[in-house]
Amino acid sequence: MTPRPDVMQWRQELVDACRFGDEARAGALVTQLGTRKARPLLEEMLTHPDALVRQAAAFGLGALGGAASARRLEQQLAIEEARDADGESVVEAITQALGRITESGARTTLVRRLERLVTGKPDPGDVSALAHALWRKRHPDLLPSVRRGLKRLEPLVSRPLHGLLMLLEKSPEELRQWALDPAIPVGHKTGVLSVLEEELPESLVSALPPFISVARSLSETAARHQGEASYYCDRLLILLLLHEERVLPTLPPESRAELRDLARTLVAATALNCALRAASLLKFVGQPEDADIIEAHRPAEPVLARVFDDAARALRNRPVTPAAR
């Protein structure tokens, strides 16, 4: 039976919102329809041959939440894992959806997913998505499974999972000391930053200054090379820009000064993504004279150049603070 036109329109709007990453719009569509009407439509969408439709259905069930959604998503996870073709993108969507469901059954499903994943040679993206979803759970019961998983994964693949372990094990003060320890590999610290992109609890905002100090010490290397140092600095910039309004005003003056120095150096980075984010960050932590360095490294490509132009304009319109005189 062909769905009614209004149902078809709702489904297409949900698929479009999910495809373009508009989670607010997608969540509003599910809420507007209501649980009683939305659930059967979403479960039917999970059987659709188009992976984009199934991804949207997974998001919708995650937004509805509840034990019924967790059970249905667990069933679909097994189906998608067994697919030869387009199941991977739907597995990631289901993983993310389970991370948003508060029922303990969702956590159990994610742990089972981890146990299956580490028996083979998983894609780093799959490990990262799973670590992010498990971080949303933040439960002590996760520790044994995460430790077992780490023993079976290669170091380059296991970074997000190692970051998750550190966040689960350590208090904010312990994490501060850990970040400053030069014996800890930079890759492990990058894993922590990556996981925090998923969710940054208020209790861990105070742990960020040491990570900023580490980035400042790596900035010259990061600007010249696209290696470990560059990737670490890039993940830090991503995290700070994701939470700019909440985090940046709370940083101590010395951390803001370090961030300004970091961003001024990275505006000239070989890695263009890192340079773009550095220019964006200077809008918040820079001073009017920093517009000159932004303009000096403005890329030729028009879309990218607009980011630099916006940052320079914002800084030129900013009053000089007493600390910067």
Secondary structure, 3 states (H helix, E strand, C coil): CCCCHHHHHHHHHHHHHHHCCCHHHHHHHHHHHCHHHHHHHHHHHCCCCCHHHHHHHHHHHHHHCCHHHHHHHHHHHHHHHCCCCCHHHHHHHHHHHHHHCCCHHHHHHHHHHHHHHCCCCCCHHHHHHHHHHHHHHCCHHHHHHHHHHHHHCCHHHHHHHHHHHHHHHCCHHHHHHHHHCCCCCHHHHHHHHHHHCCCCCHHHHHHHHHHHHHHHHHHHHHHHCCCHHHHHHHHHHHHHHHCHHHHHHHCCHHHHHHHHHHHHHHCCCCCHHHHHHHHHHHHHHCCCCHHHHHHHCCCCCHHHHHHHHHHHHHHHCCCCCHHHC
